[in-house]
Amino acid sequence: MAELVTTENATLDVVALTDVKALAGAVAPCITLAMPIPNSRELAARLKSALRSVRKQLAERGTDTETSGGLLAPIEHLAADLETAHLWAKSLIAFRSPGAVRHYWMREPLKDIAVVGERFEIRPLLAALARVQRFHLLGIGRHHVRLFSSTPHGTEEVQLAGIAPQNMQEFLHTRQPDSGAVEKRMAAGPSAGAMHGVVFGTGSESDKEQDRFRHFLKEVESSVTKLLRPSAGPLVLAGAEYDVAIYRQLNTYPHLREQAIHGSPERLTAQNLHERAWEIVSQSPSEPLQKALADYRRQSGAALVLGDTGAIVKAAAEGRVAGLLLSENAGSPGQPDDPLNMAALETVLHGGWAFELKAADMPAKDLATALLRF
């Protein structure tokens, strides 16, 4: 196996299949540490305790003290900086081998793992791959427009100055809507919701105010869509139901979610907005998993689909597995002798994909399903 290129002790915001493939090619000894984060103040102590277990396992493998110290030093340094670094993560998982050290914040609570083996325990990463990992939140209102770029465990506000109008007053100072082109009635689109059949006239000041607001949101939508289109991540709206309905009619961004956060976004903290947006985007599979499930449906019932664990492990070792779906209850997750962890490693190492799902989300009754190349 090719050794990983040595990397810095980097925290990775999201898990990519390329990351898993790199970890699959690591050389022993491979250290996997995972732990939940019930209290950030306890995390450093919990990590130090896990490191004692790892140090003992390295000694039992015959690893000398100097080599063991060199392997564990980056993780020990990590322990000193953990109390405030994790944002809103629920767990931490770290990997260390002679060729690499990296760690990830995870959204779901993980079981404790402190294992030294020939290969890494990658199944928690396969569960992360099955979920959306980058998404956007747009808070809309007359007084404030806010855009956030988020991962499952953190969010960052995108500065819209010079990109999109940030409030209606700013918009009216810089651009005036074309009063001669105001629509008498907005056509109700598929997501119009509460706006179905709303009439816009030009007779009253109230009507004119609504027309201005619609032009304002049209400018916001155009700018935000242009900004987000290259990323292709899901977008969740937050705002008054009426405002959200108008935006939906104007929307051209293909990944806007049907569900929204109703209410004034100005009254919610960034963390509250993030939590509520995550509840929405986490209900559906990631785009890579959707493609994998489509592959499965096309092959379902064919001879190239395996559901027997022993046969899957053998086929993966032979490089014949193109895709692998695992139930979270399958095998012995977190244990050095977990055969399905090995099958997943071999699958991604040979260019295939692998995901871990909740038992209820598996497309068949089998605890594991493999799609074969031949």
Secondary structure, DSSP 8 states (H G I E B T S, - for coil): ---------EEESS--HHHHHHHHT--SSEEEEEEE-S-HHHHHHHHHHHHHHHHHHHHHTT--HHHHHHHHHHHHHHHTT-TTTSTT-SEEEEEEETTEEEEEEESS----EEEEESS---HHHHHHHTB---EEEEE--SS--EEEEEETTEEEEE--TTTS-SSHHHHHHH----GGG--SB----TT-GGGTT-B--SSSHHHHHHHHHHHHHHHHHHHHHHHHTTT---EEEEE-HHHHHHHHHH---TTB-S--EES-GGGS-HHHHHHHHHHHHTTSB-HHHHHHHHHHHHHTTSTTEE--HHHHHHHHHTT-EEEEEEETTSS-TTSTT-HHHHHHHHHHHTT-EEEEE-GGG-SSSSSEEEEE--
